[in-house]
Amino acid sequence: MTSLQIPHVTLARGSQIPQLGVGTYQIDPEDTERVVSEAFELGYRHIDTASLYANEAGVGAAVAASGLPRDDLFITTKLWNSDQTRATAAFEESLDKLGLDRVDLYLIHWPQPMFGEALTAWRDLIEIAASGRATAIGVSNFEIADLQQLIDETGVVPAVNQIEAHPFHQRRELSAFCAEHGIAIEAWGPLARGRTDLLERPEILAAAQAHGRTPAQVVLRWHVQQGRIVFPKTTRRERLIENAGLFDFSLSAAEMAAIDALEEGKNLGPDPRTFDGR
């Protein structure tokens, strides 16, 4: 197995998360063990899964087969929406599927403000963290008001907020709030989910040509230079290799600004203020 030189981001309570990982959203359960095993072979150590993805068992199988020291790995999973009133039981089910006695990060997947259950779930996650079975806890898709409620009611700040973020949807106000409170940003859909012309935009193509990189590498580097954690999803070995080539070049201030200027406030996923997904 190789070892990639991937920087780490230090989370608020001191644990460190590799800034680049592998996302497993929409990877079929039967393919998950292969993809994660290939990622480990190539040097990745950070894997993001979720109860919803129905592939935690595949992630766990790859971890077990890897022979890698557990402390070298960073495994994230998430609490699904319909489980917010039974977070502890759902967490234990995830641990069983993963075949692990702890995860490195456990997230509430969506805020669901229409139900008002996230605060109850957050209190349970605090207890899970206190037990040592989750090294860090956080949230996903939470807006400022959702985050503020958790902080005000418990005094415990989420370590991470995993949000849709890409050049067309940069979430600047939310990102500023997270930075002010020491909440690390993880970007899901960092390449705009392959549903746009992002990788064909002149600003991206010009930077790619200037640095001898692919357009996807340029966009991922744009995220990394802003301190975000990224885990693009792929099932292809060659794309895993490509995605790792982010840390031996830098975009100039002008190139960063040109990509910043692509902001459209255009989300491609659900609106966290109205999505329940049950």
C-alpha positions in Angstrom: 0.0 0.0 0.0 1.1 3.5 -0.7 0.9 6.6 1.5 -0.5 9.8 0.1 0.8 13.1 1.6 -2.6 14.5 2.5 -2.8 17.4 4.9 -5.0 17.2 8.0 -7.4 19.7 9.4 -7.5 19.9 13.2 -11.1 19.8 14.5 -12.2 21.9 17.5 -11.5 19.2 20.2 -8.2 18.3 18.8 -8.7 15.3 16.5 -7.4 15.5 13.0 -9.2 14.7 9.8 -7.5 14.1 6.4 -8.5 17.0 4.2 -9.2 14.6 1.3 -11.2 11.4 1.5 -13.5 9.1 -0.4 -17.3 9.6 -0.4 -19.5 6.6 -0.8 -22.8 8.2 -1.6 -24.7 6.2 -4.3 -22.0 3.5 -4.4 -23.8 0.2 -4.6 -23.3 -2.0 -1.5 -21.8 -4.8 -3.6 -19.2 -2.4 -5.0 -18.3 -0.6 -1.8 -15.7 -3.0 -0.4 -13.8 -3.0 -3.7 -13.8 0.8 -4.0 -12.8 1.4 -0.4 -10.1 -1.3 -0.6 -8.7 0.3 -3.8 -8.7 3.7 -2.0 -6.8 2.2 0.9 -4.3 0.6 -1.5 -3.7 4.0 -3.2 -3.1 5.7 0.2 -6.5 7.2 1.2 -7.3 6.9 4.8 -10.6 8.9 5.1 -13.9 7.3 4.2 -17.3 9.0 4.5 -20.4 6.8 4.6 -23.9 7.0 6.2 -26.8 4.9 7.4 -28.8 6.1 4.4 -26.2 4.8 1.9 -26.8 1.2 2.9 -23.1 0.4 2.4 -21.6 0.7 5.9 -21.1 -3.1 5.9 -18.9 -2.8 2.7 -16.9 0.0 4.3 -16.4 -2.2 7.4 -15.4 -5.2 5.3 -12.7 -3.1 3.5 -11.4 -1.8 6.9 -11.2 -5.4 8.2 -9.4 -6.7 5.1 -7.0 -3.8 4.9 -4.7 -4.8 7.7 -4.2 -1.1 8.4 -4.0 0.1 12.0 -7.3 1.5 13.1 -5.7 4.7 14.3 -4.5 5.4 10.8 -8.1 5.5 9.5 -10.8 8.2 9.7 -14.3 6.8 9.3 -17.4 9.0 9.3 -21.0 7.8 9.3 -24.3 9.7 9.8 -27.6 9.5 11.6 -30.6 9.3 9.2 -33.6 11.6 9.5 -36.1 9.0 10.7 -33.7 7.9 13.5 -33.3 11.3 15.2 -35.5 10.2 18.2 -33.5 7.0 18.5 -29.9 8.2 17.8 -28.1 5.9 20.3 -29.8 2.8 18.9 -29.2 3.9 15.3 -25.5 4.6 16.1 -25.1 1.1 17.6 -26.6 -0.4 14.4 -24.1 1.6 12.3 -21.2 0.4 14.5 -22.4 -3.2 14.1 -22.6 -2.9 10.3 -19.2 -1.3 10.2 -17.8 -3.9 12.5 -16.1 -1.2 14.6 -16.2 -0.2 18.2 -15.9 3.5 17.4 -16.1 6.0 14.5 -14.0 9.1 14.1 -16.9 11.3 13.3 -20.7 10.9 13.7 -23.0 13.4 12.0 -26.7 14.3 12.1 -27.5 14.0 8.4 -30.2 16.7 8.0 -31.6 19.3 10.4 -35.4 18.8 9.7 -36.5 22.0 11.4 -40.1 21.1 10.7 -39.9 18.3 13.2 -37.7 19.9 15.9 -35.9 16.6 16.7 -32.3 17.5 15.9 -31.7 19.0 19.3 -32.8 15.7 21.0 -30.5 13.8 18.6 -27.6 16.2 19.3 -27.9 15.6 23.1 -27.6 11.9 22.3 -24.6 12.5 20.1 -23.0 14.4 23.0 -23.5 11.3 25.2 -22.1 9.0 22.4 -19.0 11.2 22.2 -18.6 11.2 26.0 -18.6 7.4 25.9 -15.6 7.4 23.5 -17.5 5.6 20.7 -17.3 8.7 18.5 -14.1 10.7 18.6 -15.9 13.8 17.1 -19.5 14.7 16.5 -21.0 17.1 14.0 -23.8 17.8 11.6 -24.6 17.9 7.9 -26.7 20.4 5.9 -27.3 22.6 9.0 -28.1 26.3 8.4 -27.0 29.1 10.8 -30.3 28.9 12.8 -29.9 25.2 13.2 -26.4 25.5 14.4 -27.2 28.3 16.8 -29.9 26.3 18.4 -27.5 23.4 19.2 -24.9 25.7 20.6 -27.3 27.8 22.6 -29.1 24.8 24.1 -26.1 22.5 24.9 -23.0 24.6 24.8 -21.4 22.0 22.6 -20.3 23.2 19.2 -20.4 20.7 16.3 -16.9 19.8 15.1 -18.0 19.7 11.4 -20.8 20.9 9.2 -21.0 18.9 6.0 -22.7 21.0 3.4 -23.3 21.2 -0.4 -20.5 23.5 -1.6 -19.1 24.2 -5.0 -18.2 27.3 -7.1 -21.9 27.8 -8.0 -23.1 27.5 -4.4 -20.4 28.8 -2.1 -22.4 29.4 1.1 -20.3 32.4 2.2 -22.5 33.6 5.1 -22.8 30.1 6.5 -19.1 29.4 6.0 -18.3 32.6 7.9 -20.5 31.6 10.8 -18.8 28.2 10.9 -15.3 29.8 10.8 -16.2 32.1 13.6 -17.3 29.2 15.8 -14.5 26.8 14.9 -16.7 24.5 12.8 -14.8 22.8 10.0 -16.6 22.7 6.6 -16.8 19.5 4.6 -18.0 20.0 1.0 -20.3 17.4 -0.5 -20.9 17.7 -4.2 -17.6 19.6 -4.5 -17.7 19.2 -8.3 -21.3 20.3 -8.6 -22.4 16.6 -8.8 -21.5 16.4 -12.5 -24.8 18.1 -13.4 -23.5 21.4 -14.7 -21.0 22.8 -17.1 -18.7 23.7 -14.2 -15.7 21.8 -15.6 -16.2 23.5 -19.0 -16.1 27.0 -17.7 -13.3 29.2 -19.1 -12.1 30.2 -15.7 -11.6 26.5 -14.7 -10.1 25.5 -18.1 -7.6 28.4 -18.0 -6.3 27.4 -14.6 -6.2 23.7 -15.6 -4.1 24.6 -18.7 -1.8 26.8 -16.7 -1.0 24.1 -14.1 -1.2 21.1 -16.4 -4.1 19.7 -14.3 -7.6 18.5 -15.0 -10.6 20.8 -14.5 -11.7 18.6 -11.6 -8.3 18.9 -9.9 -8.5 22.7 -10.2 -12.0 22.8 -8.5 -10.9 20.5 -5.7 -7.8 22.6 -5.2 -10.0 25.7 -5.0 -11.8 24.0 -2.1 -8.6 22.9 -0.4 -7.1 26.3 -0.5 -10.1 27.6 1.4 -9.5 25.0 4.2 -12.5 22.8 3.3 -12.5 19.0 3.6 -13.5 17.2 0.4 -14.3 13.6 -0.4 -15.4 13.3 -4.1 -17.2 10.1 -4.9 -16.0 7.8 -7.6 -16.0 4.1 -8.3 -13.1 4.3 -10.7 -9.5 3.7 -9.7 -8.1 6.2 -12.2 -10.3 8.9 -10.8 -9.2 8.0 -7.3 -5.6 8.6 -8.5 -6.6 11.9 -10.2 -8.4 13.2 -7.2 -5.4 12.7 -5.0 -3.2 15.0 -7.1 -4.2 18.2 -5.3 -1.3 19.0 -3.0 1.7 19.7 -5.2 0.4 22.9 -6.9 -1.4 26.0 -5.9 -3.9 28.3 -7.6 -2.9 32.0 -7.7 -5.0 34.7 -6.1 -6.3 35.7 -9.5 -7.3 32.2 -10.3 -9.0 31.8 -7.0 -10.9 35.1 -7.5 -12.0 34.0 -11.0 -13.5 30.8 -9.6 -15.0 32.7 -6.7 -16.8 34.9 -9.2 -18.8 31.9 -10.5 -21.1 32.1 -7.5 -24.7 31.8 -8.5 -26.3 30.7 -5.2 -27.4 27.6 -7.1 -28.0 24.5 -5.0 -28.3 21.2 -6.8 -29.4 19.2 -3.7 -32.4 19.5 -1.4 -33.0 22.7 0.5 -32.0 22.0 4.1 -34.8 24.3 5.4 -37.6 22.1 3.9 -36.1 18.7 3.3 -37.3 15.8 5.5 -36.5 12.8 3.3 -38.3 10.3 5.4 
